[in-house]
Amino acid sequence: MQIVVTVNNTEYVREVEPRLLLVHFLRDDLELTGTHWGCDTSNCGVCVVHLDGVPVKSCTVLAVMADGREVRTVEGLAHGPALDPVQRGFVECHGLQCGFCTPGMMMTARWLLDQDPDPSEEDIREALSGQLCRCTGYENIVRSIRWAAEHEAAS
């Protein structure tokens, strides 16, 4: 099937198998490997991207379902050479260890801050509840998102 999808503000026209998952389309066809592939069951959340501004687990979305729609990946967070406040927060507050879950966490965090520029710790933890980090106790991840909220408001 032919699809036309806008990814990180660039339009792509591609022929894809109807059963191709969005995560594989992004990684294999478009070579946007920032979106990680973990469990294929929607349990881990490492593959979160935005589909028309809403976070989705791209391992449970078919590429054909993105036809005519907009996808934003972790590569699309930065504004030219300037990192998004969420990306900067993860650096400043050590919000990652192995980094495997980080892209999905960042995409969820960006969505949360777009919805609520000053989320509480409870709001942050609730937003991240569908994502797993096997390395941390989430303290630095939550701290990173709070940092982003504070610095985004200041800029």
C-alpha atoms as an extended CHARMM CRD file, in Angstrom:
* protein
*
       155  EXT
         1         1  MET       CA              0.0000000000        0.0000000000        0.0000000000  PROA      1               0.0000000000
         2         2  GLN       CA              1.1450000000        3.5190000000       -0.6510000000  PROA      2               0.0000000000
         3         3  ILE       CA              1.1500000000        5.8900000000        2.3150000000  PROA      3               0.0000000000
         4         4  VAL       CA              1.8710000000        9.5760000000        2.6460000000  PROA      4               0.0000000000
         5         5  VAL       CA              2.9860000000       10.4870000000        6.1430000000  PROA      5               0.0000000000
         6         6  THR       CA              4.5820000000       13.5990000000        7.5910000000  PROA      6               0.0000000000
         7         7  VAL       CA              7.3390000000       12.7460000000       10.0500000000  PROA      7               0.0000000000
         8         8  ASN       CA              9.0730000000       15.5540000000       11.9100000000  PROA      8               0.0000000000
         9         9  ASN       CA              7.6780000000       18.0720000000        9.4030000000  PROA      9               0.0000000000
        10        10  THR       CA              8.9360000000       16.1530000000        6.3530000000  PROA      10              0.0000000000
        11        11  GLU       CA              6.4770000000       14.4190000000        4.0350000000  PROA      11              0.0000000000
        12        12  TYR       CA              7.2840000000       10.8710000000        2.9370000000  PROA      12              0.0000000000
        13        13  VAL       CA              5.5860000000        8.7770000000        0.2570000000  PROA      13              0.0000000000
        14        14  ARG       CA              6.3280000000        5.0890000000        0.6380000000  PROA      14              0.0000000000
        15        15  GLU       CA              5.0440000000        1.6690000000       -0.3820000000  PROA      15              0.0000000000
        16        16  VAL       CA              4.5810000000       -0.4730000000        2.7210000000  PROA      16              0.0000000000
        17        17  GLU       CA              3.2560000000       -3.8910000000        3.6360000000  PROA      17              0.0000000000
        18        18  PRO       CA             -0.1760000000       -3.5290000000        5.2560000000  PROA      18              0.0000000000
        19        19  ARG       CA              1.0850000000       -5.3650000000        8.3610000000  PROA      19              0.0000000000
        20        20  LEU       CA              4.2010000000       -3.1910000000        8.8740000000  PROA      20              0.0000000000
        21        21  LEU       CA              4.3260000000       -1.6430000000       12.3390000000  PROA      21              0.0000000000
        22        22  LEU       CA              4.9380000000        2.0890000000       12.6420000000  PROA      22              0.0000000000
        23        23  VAL       CA              8.0310000000        1.4820000000       14.7840000000  PROA      23              0.0000000000
        24        24  HSD       CA              9.6060000000       -0.5720000000       11.9810000000  PROA      24              0.0000000000
        25        25  PHE       CA              8.5840000000        1.9630000000        9.3350000000  PROA      25              0.0000000000
        26        26  LEU       CA             10.3030000000        4.7220000000       11.2960000000  PROA      26              0.0000000000
        27        27  ARG       CA             13.4270000000        2.7110000000       12.1000000000  PROA      27              0.0000000000
        28        28  ASP       CA             13.8920000000        0.6430000000        8.9510000000  PROA      28              0.0000000000
        29        29  ASP       CA             12.3210000000        2.6570000000        6.1330000000  PROA      29              0.0000000000
        30        30  LEU       CA             13.0860000000        6.1850000000        7.3380000000  PROA      30              0.0000000000
        31        31  GLU       CA             16.2080000000        5.3010000000        9.3610000000  PROA      31              0.0000000000
        32        32  LEU       CA             14.9530000000        7.2870000000       12.3560000000  PROA      32              0.0000000000
        33        33  THR       CA             16.4270000000        4.9860000000       14.9700000000  PROA      33              0.0000000000
        34        34  GLY       CA             15.7870000000        7.2280000000       17.9680000000  PROA      34              0.0000000000
        35        35  THR       CA             12.4710000000        5.4500000000       18.4380000000  PROA      35              0.0000000000
        36        36  HSD       CA             13.4070000000        2.2350000000       20.1630000000  PROA      36              0.0000000000
        37        37  TRP       CA             11.7730000000       -1.1450000000       19.7580000000  PROA      37              0.0000000000
        38        38  GLY       CA             11.2690000000       -3.1660000000       22.8890000000  PROA      38              0.0000000000
        39        39  CYS       CA              8.4480000000       -5.5410000000       23.6770000000  PROA      39              0.0000000000
        40        40  ASP       CA              5.9720000000       -5.5390000000       20.7340000000  PROA      40              0.0000000000
        41        41  THR       CA              3.1670000000       -5.8130000000       23.2920000000  PROA      41              0.0000000000
        42        42  SER       CA              2.7590000000       -2.1710000000       24.3960000000  PROA      42              0.0000000000
        43        43  ASN       CA              4.0330000000       -2.9740000000       27.8780000000  PROA      43              0.0000000000
        44        44  CYS       CA              7.3380000000       -1.0970000000       27.9570000000  PROA      44              0.0000000000
        45        45  GLY       CA              6.6400000000        2.1960000000       26.1580000000  PROA      45              0.0000000000
        46        46  VAL       CA             10.1170000000        2.6510000000       24.6910000000  PROA      46              0.0000000000
        47        47  CYS       CA              8.5530000000        3.1610000000       21.2570000000  PROA      47              0.0000000000
        48        48  VAL       CA              6.3170000000        6.1490000000       22.1130000000  PROA      48              0.0000000000
        49        49  VAL       CA              5.9450000000        8.7360000000       19.3440000000  PROA      49              0.0000000000
        50        50  HSD       CA              3.3290000000       11.4100000000       18.7400000000  PROA      50              0.0000000000
        51        51  LEU       CA              0.6360000000       10.6750000000       16.1640000000  PROA      51              0.0000000000
        52        52  ASP       CA             -1.2540000000       13.8820000000       15.4040000000  PROA      52              0.0000000000
        53        53  GLY       CA              0.0470000000       15.2520000000       18.7000000000  PROA      53              0.0000000000
        54        54  VAL       CA             -1.0050000000       12.3060000000       20.8470000000  PROA      54              0.0000000000
        55        55  PRO       CA              1.4900000000        9.8340000000       22.3350000000  PROA      55              0.0000000000
        56        56  VAL       CA              1.1060000000        6.3150000000       20.9540000000  PROA      56              0.0000000000
        57        57  LYS       CA              3.1090000000        3.1550000000       21.3320000000  PROA      57              0.0000000000
        58        58  SER       CA              4.3460000000        2.6850000000       17.7870000000  PROA      58              0.0000000000
        59        59  CYS       CA              4.7060000000       -1.0840000000       18.2330000000  PROA      59              0.0000000000
        60        60  THR       CA              0.9050000000       -1.3350000000       18.2470000000  PROA      60              0.0000000000
        61        61  VAL       CA              0.1710000000        1.0530000000       15.3800000000  PROA      61              0.0000000000
        62        62  LEU       CA              0.3860000000       -0.0290000000       11.7560000000  PROA      62              0.0000000000
        63        63  ALA       CA              2.2730000000        2.2580000000        9.3970000000  PROA      63              0.0000000000
        64        64  VAL       CA             -0.8190000000        2.4200000000        7.1600000000  PROA      64              0.0000000000
        65        65  MET       CA             -2.7180000000        3.9220000000       10.1020000000  PROA      65              0.0000000000
        66        66  ALA       CA             -0.3560000000        6.9240000000        9.8780000000  PROA      66              0.0000000000
        67        67  ASP       CA             -1.3470000000        7.5940000000        6.2570000000  PROA      67              0.0000000000
        68        68  GLY       CA             -2.2520000000       11.2740000000        5.8970000000  PROA      68              0.0000000000
        69        69  ARG       CA             -1.2000000000       12.0060000000        9.4650000000  PROA      69              0.0000000000
        70        70  GLU       CA              1.6580000000       13.6590000000       11.3370000000  PROA      70              0.0000000000
        71        71  VAL       CA              4.2220000000       11.7300000000       13.3430000000  PROA      71              0.0000000000
        72        72  ARG       CA              6.7790000000       13.2750000000       15.6560000000  PROA      72              0.0000000000
        73        73  THR       CA              9.7180000000       11.2540000000       16.9190000000  PROA      73              0.0000000000
        74        74  VAL       CA             12.4290000000       12.0440000000       19.4380000000  PROA      74              0.0000000000
        75        75  GLU       CA             14.5300000000       13.3370000000       16.5230000000  PROA      75              0.0000000000
        76        76  GLY       CA             11.8300000000       15.9760000000       16.0180000000  PROA      76              0.0000000000
        77        77  LEU       CA             12.0600000000       17.4060000000       19.5360000000  PROA      77              0.0000000000
        78        78  ALA       CA             15.1040000000       19.6050000000       18.9550000000  PROA      78              0.0000000000
        79        79  HSD       CA             14.6960000000       22.9980000000       17.3470000000  PROA      79              0.0000000000
        80        80  GLY       CA             17.6280000000       23.0810000000       14.9490000000  PROA      80              0.0000000000
        81        81  PRO       CA             20.7650000000       22.8420000000       17.0750000000  PROA      81              0.0000000000
        82        82  ALA       CA             18.8570000000       23.7860000000       20.2610000000  PROA      82              0.0000000000
        83        83  LEU       CA             17.6450000000       20.8870000000       22.3650000000  PROA      83              0.0000000000
        84        84  ASP       CA             14.0760000000       20.8370000000       23.5950000000  PROA      84              0.0000000000
        85        85  PRO       CA             13.8130000000       21.6510000000       27.3290000000  PROA      85              0.0000000000
        86        86  VAL       CA             12.8030000000       18.0240000000       27.9140000000  PROA      86              0.0000000000
        87        87  GLN       CA             16.0160000000       16.8070000000       26.2830000000  PROA      87              0.0000000000
        88        88  ARG       CA             18.0550000000       19.3330000000       28.2570000000  PROA      88              0.0000000000
        89        89  GLY       CA             16.3090000000       18.2860000000       31.4700000000  PROA      89              0.0000000000
        90        90  PHE       CA             17.2780000000       14.6580000000       30.9660000000  PROA      90              0.0000000000
        91        91  VAL       CA             20.8860000000       15.7490000000       30.5010000000  PROA      91              0.0000000000
        92        92  GLU       CA             20.9460000000       18.2250000000       33.4070000000  PROA      92              0.0000000000
        93        93  CYS       CA             19.2190000000       15.9230000000       35.9130000000  PROA      93              0.0000000000
        94        94  HSD       CA             20.6770000000       12.5980000000       34.7720000000  PROA      94              0.0000000000
        95        95  GLY       CA             17.2730000000       11.2860000000       33.7250000000  PROA      95              0.0000000000
        96        96  LEU       CA             18.7490000000        8.3060000000       31.9590000000  PROA      96              0.0000000000
        97        97  GLN       CA             21.0540000000        5.4530000000       32.6790000000  PROA      97              0.0000000000
        98        98  CYS       CA             21.2140000000        2.9530000000       29.8360000000  PROA      98              0.0000000000
        99        99  GLY       CA             19.0830000000        5.2660000000       27.6550000000  PROA      99              0.0000000000
       100       100  PHE       CA             16.8810000000        2.5620000000       26.1750000000  PROA      100             0.0000000000
       101       101  CYS       CA             13.6070000000        3.9470000000       27.5650000000  PROA      101             0.0000000000
       102       102  THR       CA             14.6750000000        7.5810000000       27.2370000000  PROA      102             0.0000000000
       103       103  PRO       CA             13.1830000000        8.4540000000       23.8120000000  PROA      103             0.0000000000
       104       104  GLY       CA              9.7440000000        7.1690000000       24.8220000000  PROA      104             0.0000000000
       105       105  MET       CA              9.9690000000        8.9340000000       28.1830000000  PROA      105             0.0000000000
       106       106  MET       CA             10.9350000000       12.1830000000       26.4550000000  PROA      106             0.0000000000
       107       107  MET       CA              8.0300000000       11.9700000000       24.0200000000  PROA      107             0.0000000000
       108       108  THR       CA              5.5630000000       11.3930000000       26.8390000000  PROA      108             0.0000000000
       109       109  ALA       CA              7.1260000000       14.2180000000       28.8280000000  PROA      109             0.0000000000
       110       110  ARG       CA              6.8560000000       16.5970000000       25.8670000000  PROA      110             0.0000000000
       111       111  TRP       CA              3.1730000000       15.7350000000       25.4680000000  PROA      111             0.0000000000
       112       112  LEU       CA              2.5570000000       16.2220000000       29.1830000000  PROA      112             0.0000000000
       113       113  LEU       CA              4.2150000000       19.6500000000       29.2150000000  PROA      113             0.0000000000
       114       114  ASP       CA              2.2520000000       20.6640000000       26.1380000000  PROA      114             0.0000000000
       115       115  GLN       CA             -0.9430000000       19.7770000000       28.0450000000  PROA      115             0.0000000000
       116       116  ASP       CA              0.1340000000       21.0440000000       31.4720000000  PROA      116             0.0000000000
       117       117  PRO       CA              3.1150000000       23.4090000000       31.6550000000  PROA      117             0.0000000000
       118       118  ASP       CA              3.4160000000       22.9690000000       35.4330000000  PROA      118             0.0000000000
       119       119  PRO       CA              2.6540000000       19.3330000000       36.2660000000  PROA      119             0.0000000000
       120       120  SER       CA              2.9400000000       18.0080000000       39.7970000000  PROA      120             0.0000000000
       121       121  GLU       CA              5.1500000000       15.0540000000       40.6170000000  PROA      121             0.0000000000
       122       122  GLU       CA              1.9870000000       12.9540000000       40.8020000000  PROA      122             0.0000000000
       123       123  ASP       CA              0.9220000000       14.1520000000       37.3150000000  PROA      123             0.0000000000
       124       124  ILE       CA              4.3390000000       13.2620000000       35.9130000000  PROA      124             0.0000000000
       125       125  ARG       CA              4.3010000000        9.8100000000       37.4620000000  PROA      125             0.0000000000
       126       126  GLU       CA              0.7700000000        9.2120000000       36.1600000000  PROA      126             0.0000000000
       127       127  ALA       CA              1.7850000000       10.2570000000       32.6210000000  PROA      127             0.0000000000
       128       128  LEU       CA              4.7540000000        7.8680000000       32.7520000000  PROA      128             0.0000000000
       129       129  SER       CA              2.7700000000        4.9980000000       34.2520000000  PROA      129             0.0000000000
       130       130  GLY       CA              2.5880000000        3.1620000000       30.9110000000  PROA      130             0.0000000000
       131       131  GLN       CA              6.3490000000        3.1310000000       30.4850000000  PROA      131             0.0000000000
       132       132  LEU       CA              9.0400000000        1.0180000000       32.0740000000  PROA      132             0.0000000000
       133       133  CYS       CA             12.5540000000        1.9280000000       33.0380000000  PROA      133             0.0000000000
       134       134  ARG       CA             14.5080000000       -1.0680000000       34.1810000000  PROA      134             0.0000000000
       135       135  CYS       CA             17.5040000000        0.9320000000       35.4590000000  PROA      135             0.0000000000
       136       136  THR       CA             16.1700000000        3.6540000000       37.7320000000  PROA      136             0.0000000000
       137       137  GLY       CA             13.6480000000        4.3770000000       40.4210000000  PROA      137             0.0000000000
       138       138  TYR       CA             12.2290000000        7.1430000000       38.2030000000  PROA      138             0.0000000000
       139       139  GLU       CA             13.4120000000        9.8590000000       40.6190000000  PROA      139             0.0000000000
       140       140  ASN       CA             15.7780000000       11.4680000000       38.1150000000  PROA      140             0.0000000000
       141       141  ILE       CA             13.2740000000       11.0600000000       35.2990000000  PROA      141             0.0000000000
       142       142  VAL       CA             10.6450000000       12.9470000000       37.2910000000  PROA      142             0.0000000000
       143       143  ARG       CA             13.2690000000       15.5330000000       38.2910000000  PROA      143             0.0000000000
       144       144  SER       CA             14.2330000000       15.9430000000       34.6130000000  PROA      144             0.0000000000
       145       145  ILE       CA             10.6490000000       16.6810000000       33.5990000000  PROA      145             0.0000000000
       146       146  ARG       CA             10.2240000000       19.1710000000       36.4560000000  PROA      146             0.0000000000
       147       147  TRP       CA             13.4680000000       20.8480000000       35.3310000000  PROA      147             0.0000000000
       148       148  ALA       CA             12.0850000000       21.0870000000       31.7930000000  PROA      148             0.0000000000
       149       149  ALA       CA              8.8420000000       22.6170000000       33.0590000000  PROA      149             0.0000000000
       150       150  GLU       CA             10.6860000000       25.2220000000       35.0950000000  PROA      150             0.0000000000
       151       151  HSD       CA             13.1180000000       26.1320000000       32.3410000000  PROA      151             0.0000000000
       152       152  GLU       CA             10.5100000000       26.1540000000       29.6170000000  PROA      152             0.0000000000
       153       153  ALA       CA              8.4650000000       28.6400000000       31.6330000000  PROA      153             0.0000000000
       154       154  ALA       CA             11.5440000000       30.8250000000       32.0870000000  PROA      154             0.0000000000
       155       155  SER       CA             12.3730000000       30.9360000000       28.3710000000  PROA      155             0.0000000000
